[in-house]
Amino acid sequence: MKILGIDTSTPIGSVGLIEGDDFIAEHTLNITQAHSSRLMPAIDQVLKWGDLTVHDVDACAVGIGPGSFTGVRIGVGTAKSLCYAIKKPIVGVSTLEAIAYNLRYSNGLICPILDARRDEVYGAVFHGGANLERRCEDLCLSIEALLNCVESSAVFVGDGLSRYAKKIRETFGDALILAASTFNVPRGTNIARIGREHLLRGESDDCFGLIPNYIRKGLYGKTGN
């Protein structure tokens, strides 16, 4: 099963392609150019590296947020258009889960954090090991409130660390583990792998009904707790 994974929910856009458990190609960029102008060329390039066309793709997985409102909308809209055109399944994947997936073999709590501005963060808590287990839903809340959700030491990861690392250190002291910035990226291949896990369980989303997960109430899309 060939799965295309797309994420544009953070400034670092990523497109990945897998076949079964095998990595085929990935295109990840952190540049000032807008996702709207670089996403389709990135998809075309990844398919060329795999010597494939879009019609060879069996399904598409896409990061639905939380993250940049504009970025999420671009990624979701593009993935929906592709899947509608080629009549293939689509799977929406949490951006926070995709970031935590980078550290999925860490045998303990994993807390991905994205800066949501307005003195808030997007965050969630997972437990790694043999499988990545979700411990709470994706949330938009203050850093203090998120840290209260973490009952023991955890590995913290995500671009929110650039702003909130000091506060996290004050809370957890020597028990703190901050992941290297290379793990902050919601990689396209991880989006694809999570999507594959959903598909193997018989789970997929409706191409017309899939919407971004903006979390903040009053915005188009799902709302958090």
Secondary structure, DSSP 8 states (H G I E B T S, - for coil): -EEEEEE-SSSSEEEEEEETTEEEEEEEE--SS-HHHHHHHHHHHHHHHTT--GGG--EEEEE--SS-HHHHHHHHHHHHHHHHHHT--EEEE-HHHHHHHTTTTSSSEEEEEEEEETTEEEE--EE-SSS-EE-S--EEE-HHHHHHT--S-EEEESTTHHHHHHHHHHHHGGG-EE--GGG-S--HHHHHHHHHHHHHTT--B-TTT-----BSTTSSS-B--
